Each structure stands twice: as structure tokens, then as C-alpha cells.
Amino acid sequence: MEDETLLMTMLFDFFGELLTEKQQEYFDLYHNEDFSLSEIAEKAGITRQGVYDIITRAEKTLLEIELKTGIVHRWRETRAELQQAEAIAHELLQHTDGDAHVADLSEKLVKILQELIKE
């Protein structure tokens, strides 16, 4: 369940602007703010079923966009590869054998990789 929530949140971060304003609002309240369907329905003045339908359509739209583009999948793969590269750069830093130039390059590489991972 947590993986599904994380995926939905990532999809919303990447593609949320492609949803209608209502879909964005209800999706955000439900997935990011932890509102219940009943709470959203009360706030919006519509039925719980209406809220459910809007959120379900938003989720379907986000999943379809990801299925067609694969952007989130590629982003996750790239991030994992960057983390591997960072680990290798840290290991390289430990094995510079006193070579200041290699140590300096290794430190720069670690910093660059850390910045890329943050994005």
C-alpha cells in the first residue's frame, strides 16, 4: 500500500498540472493531506461517491500518462544508478593511496553526484 501511495504522489508531482483543478485539489487532499473521502465531500459540498469518482479518474489519468511516457520509471532508474555511482565514488575516495589529485577529483565527483541525487 505504501508503494502505491508513493507512486501516486510521484505521478502527481510529475504530471499533476495535467489534471483539472478539481482533480488536483481532491487528489492533493486525499493523497498528500490525508483527508478522508467524507471530509473532502463535506468541504466540497458533494457526495462521497462524487469525490471518489474524481480521485479515481485522476489516478487513472496519471497512470495512463506514465504508461505512455515512462518518465517516472526512468527517473527512478536514473536515481538508483546515481546512488550506485555515488557509492562507487565514495569507495574510490577511500583508495586514493595518498594521491592528492585523485582524492580531489573523487571529492568533486561525490559532490556532483550528491547534487544530482537531490534533484
Steps between C-alpha positions, in 0.01 A plus 500: 500500500780742586664438162171584326466821699860594422444428131182709492675788675789485253263486204319803639831686543597427141165529323256669740478814288333292228200430724198725537499741794245286687701185438814675624327631811326176599801284414726722711261500795458123485855382429718777641290652779342171617141625483235230486253485214230614742703800613566607142134449409386713792747774416405495129127464554471185288447132570768265619446301178556814295833560672597135451419520128706816451802358686474167316491679163802706600692188602407327175611804299835516682560127452414524129742789451775305675423190296539701179805702601687286756647818647463409869636150436805640321546763774500227767750290304728799444484591868597145601791507256616835636492357853713207382744740335517702822583187699775412251638856518510475882686170471741653250562784744606246762758350262687804372825372651608850598467645150364849568386552142300175494355582844397847380335360187323234706365760743374712211332196348329415831370857531368505142323169549349612829362813332351294218336263747338794686320617185 
